[in-house]
Amino acid sequence: MPNPAKYLIHEDQLKTVRSIRDVYGDGRFYTMDYAADHRLEDILAAGAGTSDELFAAVRKYLVAARLPRPSMGAGCSAFMAKNKEGHVLVGRNFDFNHDMVTMLISTAPEKCFKTLGMADLAFAEIKPGQLTDGETDLTPAMMFPYVTMDGINEKGFFIGVLQLRKVETYQNTGKKKITTSVAIRASLDKAETVQDAIDIFGSYDMQTARPGNDFHFFIADAKGDSAVIEYLQGKMNILKTDHVTNFFLSPGARKKGVGKERYKVLDALLSYREGTLEKEDMMYVLKLISQPSGAKGKSNTLWSAVYDLTDRTLDLVVDHRYDDVRHYSLKDKKL
């Protein structure tokens, strides 16, 4: 029996939840074609600066019902390279220490770019198996574009978030406020280039989405440009680099954070290969620096992704299934 969607009445929203598919049948990796309008302009105009304010805006503009309050946090690694044919590739591990419930979401709203994005549904309080148990209300699926952790759009722009620790950002310059996850969604929907994303971020006052942590963002585009957007002492810094893990790169930050060993591996490899790697090489590197499940006090690699910014495709591994690489494309009509 299909899951109910108690508070959804619009056909495009119902079509969205009907598209949910459990890829492996274990309730831990889903795909969904988001056919509804996720109302980005209204969410941005709301100026939500906290998770509760974002929750209120999503409730107001998407569903008149209770929704979980999204929060964010992640370990992770990300890097950019080119293959011998000149395709721009981004490798990305998403690491976190909680039960894996992930979803690949496609979106194609009017006046926004078509996107593919990986969402961590644990941040929307979804438990393994709930989306296809025949009982759980699927109304919260309308907020899933706002728990996207990394993704690509039809212009070949990529963004991914990585967690930092102990330093929070609460800008207050008089601009509209924006949280981590909304900034990711706005960039995927609107940015064609790295500079576009920098301009989007600079148009808002960033607010840390999760107290006790901060975040920086790896961005790249089909032209081969890449950078990290990072906040330090309330100032947005742009670091031109092709790889990043979980410590500050800004001058004066003294490299606070973790992931230095993973960073050294990426640094040495990209230098040795002069920034040239094939997709298979990228996935091998992601496997090499992945974090195992079950390690006490450490994150687990929930997914490894190789985005081709030239072809607008995604090669995806979830839950350490490196012998089962799934291929997706923005050219596909459905996931």
C-alpha positions as CSV (number, residue, x, y, z in Angstrom):
1,M,0.0,0.0,0.0
2,P,1.4,3.5,-0.9
3,N,2.3,5.8,2.0
4,P,-0.2,8.5,2.8
5,A,0.4,12.2,2.2
6,K,-2.1,13.6,4.5
7,Y,-1.7,17.3,3.9
8,L,-0.9,17.4,0.2
9,I,-3.7,18.2,-2.3
10,H,-1.9,19.6,-5.3
11,E,-1.3,17.2,-8.1
12,D,2.3,18.1,-8.6
13,Q,3.0,17.4,-4.9
14,L,1.2,14.1,-5.1
15,K,3.1,13.2,-8.3
16,T,6.3,14.0,-6.4
17,V,5.7,11.6,-3.5
18,R,4.4,8.9,-5.9
19,S,7.8,9.0,-7.6
20,I,9.7,7.9,-4.5
21,R,11.6,4.7,-5.1
22,D,13.6,2.5,-2.7
23,V,16.6,1.6,-4.8
24,Y,18.0,-1.3,-2.8
25,G,14.8,-2.3,-1.0
26,D,16.4,-1.7,2.4
27,G,14.9,1.7,3.1
28,R,18.2,3.6,3.1
29,F,18.7,5.0,-0.4
30,Y,15.8,6.6,-2.3
31,T,15.3,8.6,-5.5
32,M,12.6,11.1,-6.1
33,D,11.6,13.3,-9.0
34,Y,10.5,16.6,-7.4
35,A,7.7,17.8,-9.7
36,A,6.3,20.5,-7.4
37,D,7.5,24.1,-7.0
38,H,9.7,24.3,-3.9
39,R,9.1,28.1,-3.7
40,L,12.7,29.2,-3.5
41,E,11.9,32.9,-4.0
42,D,9.4,32.9,-1.2
43,I,11.8,31.0,1.1
44,L,14.6,33.5,0.3
45,A,12.3,36.5,0.9
46,A,11.3,35.2,4.3
47,G,14.9,35.8,5.5
48,A,15.0,32.7,7.6
49,G,18.0,32.9,9.9
50,T,17.3,29.8,12.1
51,S,16.1,26.3,11.5
52,D,12.9,27.2,13.2
53,E,12.3,30.1,10.9
54,L,13.1,28.0,7.9
55,F,10.6,25.4,9.1
56,A,8.0,28.1,9.5
57,A,8.6,29.4,5.9
58,V,8.5,25.9,4.4
59,R,5.3,25.3,6.3
60,K,3.8,28.5,5.1
61,Y,4.6,28.2,1.4
62,L,4.6,24.5,0.8
63,V,2.3,22.7,3.3
64,A,0.0,23.7,6.1
65,A,1.1,20.9,8.4
66,R,3.7,20.0,11.0
67,L,7.1,19.4,9.5
68,P,10.4,18.4,11.1
69,R,12.9,21.1,11.8
70,P,16.0,20.6,9.5
71,S,19.5,20.8,10.9
72,M,22.8,20.2,9.2
73,G,26.2,18.8,9.8
74,A,28.7,16.8,7.9
75,G,32.3,15.6,7.7
76,C,33.3,15.1,4.1
77,S,35.9,15.6,1.4
78,A,35.7,17.3,-2.0
79,F,38.1,17.8,-4.9
80,M,38.1,18.8,-8.6
81,A,40.2,17.4,-11.5
82,K,39.9,17.0,-15.3
83,N,40.1,13.9,-17.3
84,K,42.2,13.5,-20.5
85,E,39.3,14.6,-22.6
86,G,39.0,17.9,-20.6
87,H,35.9,17.0,-18.7
88,V,35.6,18.8,-15.4
89,L,35.1,16.3,-12.6
90,V,34.3,16.7,-8.9
91,G,34.7,14.0,-6.3
92,R,32.8,14.1,-3.1
93,N,32.5,12.0,0.0
94,F,29.7,12.8,2.4
95,D,30.5,11.6,5.9
96,F,28.4,11.6,9.0
97,N,27.8,9.6,12.2
98,H,24.1,8.6,12.1
99,D,21.8,6.1,10.4
100,M,21.9,6.4,6.6
101,V,18.7,7.6,5.0
102,T,19.7,9.3,1.7
103,M,17.8,10.4,-1.4
104,L,18.8,11.6,-4.8
105,I,16.4,14.3,-5.9
106,S,15.8,15.8,-9.3
107,T,14.2,19.3,-9.5
108,A,13.1,21.3,-12.5
109,P,10.9,24.3,-11.3
110,E,10.1,27.2,-13.6
111,K,12.6,30.0,-13.7
112,C,15.3,27.8,-12.0
113,F,17.8,25.4,-13.4
114,K,17.2,21.7,-13.4
115,T,19.2,20.0,-10.7
116,L,20.4,16.7,-9.3
117,G,21.1,16.7,-5.5
118,M,21.9,14.3,-2.7
119,A,19.9,14.8,0.4
120,D,20.5,13.4,3.9
121,L,17.0,12.7,5.1
122,A,18.2,12.0,8.7
123,F,18.3,15.8,9.0
124,A,14.6,15.8,8.2
125,E,14.0,13.2,11.0
126,I,13.3,10.4,8.5
127,K,14.2,6.9,9.7
128,P,15.3,4.0,7.6
129,G,12.4,2.4,5.7
130,Q,9.8,5.0,6.6
131,L,9.2,6.4,3.1
132,T,7.9,3.1,1.8
133,D,6.4,1.5,4.9
134,G,2.8,2.2,3.9
135,E,2.2,4.2,7.0
136,T,4.5,7.2,7.4
137,D,3.0,10.5,6.2
138,L,5.0,11.7,3.2
139,T,4.0,15.4,3.6
140,P,7.6,16.2,4.8
141,A,8.9,15.2,1.3
142,M,8.1,18.7,0.2
143,M,11.0,20.1,2.3
144,F,13.6,17.6,1.0
145,P,15.2,20.0,-1.5
146,Y,16.2,22.0,1.5
147,V,18.3,19.2,3.1
148,T,20.4,18.8,0.0
149,M,24.1,18.4,0.8
150,D,25.6,18.4,-2.6
151,G,24.5,18.6,-6.2
152,I,24.9,19.8,-9.8
153,N,22.7,21.8,-12.1
154,E,22.1,21.9,-15.9
155,K,24.8,24.5,-16.4
156,G,27.4,22.3,-14.8
157,F,27.7,24.1,-11.5
158,F,28.4,22.1,-8.4
159,I,28.2,22.9,-4.7
160,G,28.8,20.7,-1.6
161,V,28.8,21.6,2.1
162,L,31.5,20.4,4.6
163,Q,31.3,20.8,8.4
164,L,33.7,22.8,10.5
165,R,33.7,22.8,14.3
166,K,33.2,25.2,17.3
167,V,33.0,28.4,15.3
168,E,29.6,29.8,14.4
169,T,28.6,32.4,11.9
170,Y,25.9,34.9,12.5
171,Q,26.3,37.8,10.1
172,N,24.3,40.9,10.8
173,T,24.9,43.5,8.1
174,G,21.3,44.4,7.4
175,K,20.9,41.9,4.5
176,K,18.3,39.2,4.4
177,K,19.3,36.2,6.5
178,I,20.0,32.8,5.0
179,T,20.8,29.4,6.4
180,T,23.3,26.8,5.2
181,S,20.8,24.6,3.4
182,V,18.9,27.4,1.7
183,A,22.2,28.8,0.4
184,I,22.9,25.5,-1.2
185,R,19.5,25.3,-2.8
186,A,19.7,28.9,-4.1
187,S,23.1,28.2,-5.7
188,L,21.9,25.0,-7.4
189,D,18.8,26.7,-8.7
190,K,20.4,30.0,-9.9
191,A,24.2,29.8,-10.3
192,E,25.9,29.1,-13.6
193,T,29.5,29.8,-12.4
194,V,31.6,30.0,-9.3
195,Q,31.3,33.7,-9.4
196,D,27.5,33.5,-9.5
197,A,27.5,31.5,-6.4
198,I,29.8,33.9,-4.6
199,D,27.5,36.7,-5.6
200,I,24.5,34.8,-4.2
201,F,26.2,34.1,-0.9
202,G,27.4,37.7,-0.7
203,S,23.8,38.9,-1.1
204,Y,22.7,37.5,2.3
205,D,23.8,37.4,5.9
206,M,24.8,33.8,6.6
207,Q,23.5,32.1,9.8
208,T,24.9,28.9,11.1
209,A,22.3,26.2,10.7
210,R,23.5,24.1,13.6
211,P,24.8,25.6,16.9
212,G,28.2,24.5,17.9
213,N,29.4,24.0,14.3
214,D,30.0,26.0,11.2
215,F,30.3,25.1,7.5
216,H,32.3,25.9,4.4
217,F,31.3,25.2,0.8
218,F,33.2,23.7,-2.1
219,I,31.9,25.2,-5.4
220,A,33.0,24.4,-9.0
221,D,31.8,25.0,-12.5
222,A,32.0,23.6,-16.0
223,K,34.7,26.1,-17.0
224,G,37.1,24.5,-14.5
225,D,36.9,27.2,-11.8
226,S,36.7,26.1,-8.2
227,A,36.8,27.7,-4.8
228,V,35.8,27.4,-1.1
229,I,33.4,29.8,0.5
230,E,34.3,30.1,4.2
231,Y,33.3,32.4,7.1
232,L,35.7,33.7,9.7
233,Q,34.8,36.2,12.4
234,G,31.7,37.2,10.4
235,K,33.6,37.8,7.2
236,M,33.0,35.8,4.0
237,N,36.3,34.6,2.5
238,I,36.9,33.1,-0.9
239,L,39.7,30.6,-1.1
240,K,40.8,29.5,-4.6
241,T,41.5,25.8,-4.3
242,D,40.7,22.5,-5.9
243,H,40.3,20.4,-2.8
244,V,39.0,20.7,0.8
245,T,38.1,18.6,3.9
246,N,37.0,19.8,7.4
247,F,39.4,22.5,8.6
248,F,39.6,26.2,8.0
249,L,41.6,27.4,5.0
250,S,41.4,31.1,5.7
251,P,44.6,32.9,6.8
252,G,44.7,33.4,10.5
253,A,42.4,30.4,11.3
254,R,45.4,28.1,12.1
255,K,43.8,25.2,10.3
256,K,41.2,24.6,13.0
257,G,39.3,21.4,12.4
258,V,39.8,17.8,11.3
259,G,40.4,15.9,8.1
260,K,44.0,16.9,7.6
261,E,45.2,13.4,6.7
262,R,42.5,13.1,4.0
263,Y,43.6,16.6,2.8
264,K,47.2,15.5,2.5
265,V,46.2,12.5,0.4
266,L,44.3,14.7,-2.0
267,D,47.0,17.3,-2.0
268,A,49.7,14.8,-2.9
269,L,47.6,12.9,-5.5
270,L,46.4,16.0,-7.3
271,S,50.0,17.3,-7.4
272,Y,51.4,14.0,-8.6
273,R,48.8,13.6,-11.3
274,E,48.8,17.3,-12.2
275,G,45.1,17.5,-11.7
276,T,44.3,14.9,-14.3
277,L,42.1,11.9,-13.2
278,E,39.5,9.7,-14.9
279,K,36.2,9.0,-13.3
280,E,37.4,5.6,-12.1
281,D,40.4,7.2,-10.6
282,M,38.2,9.7,-8.8
283,M,36.0,7.0,-7.3
284,Y,39.1,5.0,-6.2
285,V,40.4,8.0,-4.4
286,L,37.0,8.5,-2.7
287,K,37.1,4.9,-1.6
288,L,40.7,5.4,-0.3
289,I,39.8,8.3,1.9
290,S,36.3,7.1,2.9
291,Q,35.5,6.6,6.5
292,P,34.3,3.1,7.6
293,S,31.0,2.4,9.2
294,G,30.9,1.4,12.9
295,A,34.0,3.3,14.0
296,K,33.3,4.7,17.4
297,G,33.2,8.5,17.5
298,K,33.9,8.9,13.8
299,S,31.8,9.7,10.8
300,N,30.8,7.1,8.2
301,T,30.9,7.7,4.5
302,L,27.2,7.7,3.5
303,W,27.9,8.3,-0.2
304,S,30.7,8.8,-2.7
305,A,29.9,10.8,-5.8
306,V,31.7,11.7,-9.0
307,Y,30.1,14.6,-10.8
308,D,30.9,15.3,-14.4
309,L,30.3,19.0,-14.8
310,T,30.9,18.8,-18.5
311,D,28.4,16.0,-19.2
312,R,26.1,16.9,-16.3
313,T,26.2,13.4,-14.9
314,L,26.6,11.7,-11.6
315,D,28.3,8.4,-10.7
316,L,27.1,7.4,-7.3
317,V,28.0,4.9,-4.6
318,V,26.0,4.6,-1.4
319,D,26.8,2.8,1.8
320,H,30.3,1.6,0.6
321,R,28.9,-0.3,-2.3
322,Y,31.9,0.4,-4.5
323,D,31.2,-2.6,-6.7
324,D,27.8,-1.1,-7.6
325,V,28.3,2.4,-9.1
326,R,25.0,4.0,-10.2
327,H,24.9,6.4,-13.1
328,Y,22.5,9.3,-13.4
329,S,22.2,12.2,-15.8
330,L,20.4,15.5,-15.9
331,K,19.4,14.6,-19.5
332,D,17.2,11.8,-18.1
333,K,13.5,12.6,-17.8
334,K,13.1,10.6,-14.6
335,L,15.4,9.0,-12.1
